[in-house]
Amino acid sequence: MPDKSYFAYLECGFCGEKYDPDKLWNLCLKCGKPLLARYDLEAARKTLKTRDLANREPTLWRYRELLPLRDEANRLSLGEGFTPLIRPGRLEREVEHSPIFIKDEGLNPTGSFKARGLCLAVSRALELGVKSLSTPSAGNAACALSAYAALAGLEAHVYMPADVPKPFINECRVLGAQVHLVDGLITDCGKIARSDLEKYGRFDVSTLKEPYRIEGKKTMGYEIAEQLGWNLPDVIIYPTGGGTGLVGMWKAFGELEKLGWIGPGRPRLVTVQSDGCAPMVRAFHQGQEFADPWPGARTIADGLRVPAAVGDFLILRALRESRGTAVAVPDKEILEATYLLGKTTGLWPAPEGGATLAAFLHLKQSGWIRENESVVLFNTGSGAKYSRVWD
Ligand SMILES: *Cc1c(COP(=O)(O)O)cnc(C)c1O
């Protein structure tokens, strides 16, 4: 059975500049945009077959040849990934559409799909000799970083808006992280985190500002394909903040095609944001390559309260190349859809998960989603820590 990683080099997603894959990098030194991991997929195609996966562990590490880790000794695992793709029969009848699938990311360690990204980022940081890690976060990324740093024995510094629900703060503290609370939004957290980086010699694992969180999140694309028997759905609806998962899945589908595991067909990708913070939706419909920052961002879906994303052009590219779209929904509809999702499925969704159902209802109503088209909704996290939303 093949085993080694086919990770070959890093490449800027914007200007194409190449980087040594075995050195520590943040953004592209030439243009300041995100670096992406590239693999020798031609070699992989010759040796790696879908049947090799059959008996592997039910975590994202089942795709180890397509992940950037060099040495198994540095592999950190808390059971992340390979989450269920649920067929919600009662929801399908309620909204009069089938098939619908829900990718339930709430089952990941620390209760959200942030575990996927931080699992890879911290494993690689460990491999490359980092001692101290730092990230701004709306809550879920902070918990995930804290967990993997604890597992690795590395120092974690998390910067969250001071109004983040208490359960996020509690979890980070139990997991041994240094919690920094900031009056402001995640972008303000980012500014303060950045100014501390050099002062204290920490490595920045902000989303898309290092190359490996996206590698963890791309596995959602592999999993959907594998769980559907190497077929893809017609539509994927994704609650977009920094866009790592959306861009990651788009990357994953390209890789799977190069491996010969899927054909050229692609799902139409949909970004959903709250109408209180919808920079990607606005930029998409205005035909822009980059998104202007959203002033006064506010939404109950904390993971979507991201007024500016460093990977904006990658999100917009994926939406356009997939012939997808972008939808903004009011918080009131997000909340209603979250309750509808809960009472028809038995999941306790994060409001970001509810947002995907709210967007679905709009797109179904407008005819953009047609009868019998298969749709994947992403429940990106568990609702359990969003105490403010349910009070
Ligand atoms: C971070 C987060 C998002 C946004 O994810 P991106 O990949 O950064 O766009 C959505 N939902 C939840 C629950 C999150 O924690």
The ligand as an ORCA input file, in Angstrom:
! r2SCAN-3c Opt
* xyz 0 1
  C     -15.297     29.435     10.899
  C     -16.676     28.965     10.709
  C     -17.338     29.139      9.485
  C     -16.686     29.815      8.310
  O     -15.735     28.966      7.754
  P     -14.697     29.440      6.628
  O     -14.173     28.206      6.030
  O     -13.667     30.254      7.334
  O     -15.465     30.267      5.673
  C     -18.615     28.608      9.362
  N     -19.217     27.966     10.384
  C     -18.616     27.787     11.580
  C     -19.353     27.067     12.667
  C     -17.326     28.273     11.773
  O     -16.724     28.090     12.963
*
